[in-house]
């Protein structure tokens, strides 16, 4: 939980305020460098990518880290209580098949095996 709180504090107090200053500095660089904004497609693409990532960080990532911290704070201390018996061996991941090879669920199976 300590690491999650550190990441959240860095995000709130350093990363997001500096990300607000970046467009201002970029506009100053475009102006002083005499770049034609509408004729340089790389610059337009970079601005669009920046806008998308900025709003993703503001409206998705920041609320999710806040929610994760609240969930971590609401967890009871200590290991989880054993409320039900463990799953039988035949229903666990990585069980042996009839050939003795280890079988993996499809999304987790590495392509090189």
C-alpha positions as CSV (number, residue, x, y, z in Angstrom):
1,X,0.0,0.0,0.0
2,X,2.9,2.3,0.7
3,X,4.1,2.2,-2.9
4,X,0.7,2.8,-4.2
5,X,0.3,6.0,-2.1
6,X,3.8,7.2,-3.2
7,X,2.8,6.7,-6.9
8,X,-0.5,8.6,-6.3
9,X,1.2,11.5,-4.6
10,X,3.8,11.8,-7.3
11,X,1.0,11.7,-9.9
12,X,-1.1,14.3,-8.2
13,X,1.7,16.8,-7.1
14,X,4.3,16.4,-9.8
15,X,3.2,14.7,-13.0
16,X,-0.2,16.2,-13.6
17,X,0.8,19.8,-12.8
18,X,3.8,19.6,-15.1
19,X,1.7,18.0,-17.8
20,X,-0.4,21.2,-17.8
21,X,2.7,23.3,-18.4
22,X,3.9,21.2,-21.3
23,X,1.4,22.6,-23.9
24,X,2.3,26.2,-22.8
25,X,6.0,25.5,-23.4
26,X,5.2,23.7,-26.6
27,X,3.2,26.6,-27.9
28,X,6.2,28.9,-27.0
29,X,8.6,26.7,-28.9
30,X,6.3,26.6,-32.0
31,X,6.0,30.3,-31.9
32,X,9.7,31.1,-31.4
33,X,10.8,28.4,-33.8
34,X,8.5,29.8,-36.5
35,X,7.1,26.4,-37.3
36,X,4.0,26.2,-39.5
37,X,1.7,24.1,-37.4
38,X,-0.7,23.1,-40.2
39,X,2.0,22.0,-42.7
40,X,4.0,19.7,-40.3
41,X,2.0,16.6,-39.9
42,X,4.3,15.1,-37.2
43,X,3.5,18.1,-35.0
44,X,-0.2,17.7,-35.4
45,X,0.0,13.9,-34.7
46,X,2.1,14.7,-31.6
47,X,-0.4,17.2,-30.3
48,X,-3.3,14.8,-30.8
49,X,-1.4,12.0,-29.0
50,X,-0.6,14.3,-26.2
51,X,-4.2,15.4,-25.8
52,X,-5.5,11.8,-25.7
53,X,-2.9,10.7,-23.2
54,X,-3.5,13.8,-21.0
55,X,-7.2,13.2,-20.8
56,X,-6.7,9.5,-20.2
57,X,-4.4,10.3,-17.2
58,X,-6.9,12.9,-15.9
59,X,-10.1,11.0,-16.3
60,X,-9.1,7.3,-16.1
61,X,-5.8,6.8,-14.4
62,X,-6.2,9.4,-11.6
63,X,-9.6,8.1,-10.4
64,X,-8.4,4.5,-10.7
65,X,-5.4,5.1,-8.4
66,X,-7.6,6.9,-5.9
67,X,-10.1,4.0,-6.0
68,X,-7.2,1.5,-5.6
69,X,-5.9,3.3,-2.5
70,X,-9.4,3.4,-1.0
71,X,-9.8,-0.4,-1.6
72,X,-6.4,-1.1,-0.1
73,X,-7.2,0.9,3.0
74,X,-10.5,-0.9,3.4
75,X,-8.9,-4.4,3.4
76,X,-8.6,-6.2,6.7
77,X,-5.0,-6.7,7.9
78,X,-3.4,-10.1,7.8
79,X,-3.7,-13.0,5.5
80,X,-7.1,-14.0,4.0
81,X,-9.2,-16.3,6.1
82,X,-9.7,-19.8,4.7
83,X,-13.5,-19.8,4.2
84,X,-13.7,-22.6,1.7
85,X,-11.6,-25.6,1.0
86,X,-9.0,-25.5,-1.8
87,X,-9.9,-26.5,-5.3
88,X,-9.4,-30.1,-6.3
89,X,-6.2,-30.8,-8.2
90,X,-8.1,-31.4,-11.5
91,X,-9.5,-27.9,-11.6
92,X,-6.2,-26.0,-11.0
93,X,-4.2,-24.3,-13.7
94,X,-1.1,-26.0,-14.8
95,X,-2.5,-29.5,-14.2
96,X,-0.9,-32.4,-16.0
97,X,-2.6,-33.8,-19.0
98,X,-2.7,-37.5,-19.8
99,X,0.7,-37.2,-21.7
100,X,2.3,-35.6,-18.6
101,X,2.7,-32.2,-20.3
102,X,1.6,-29.1,-18.4
103,X,-1.5,-27.5,-19.9
104,X,-2.0,-23.7,-19.7
105,X,-5.2,-21.7,-20.2
106,X,-5.2,-20.3,-23.8
107,X,-4.6,-16.5,-23.0
108,X,-1.7,-17.3,-20.8
109,X,0.0,-19.9,-23.0
110,X,3.3,-18.6,-24.3
111,X,3.6,-18.8,-28.0
112,X,7.1,-20.2,-27.9
113,X,6.1,-23.4,-26.0
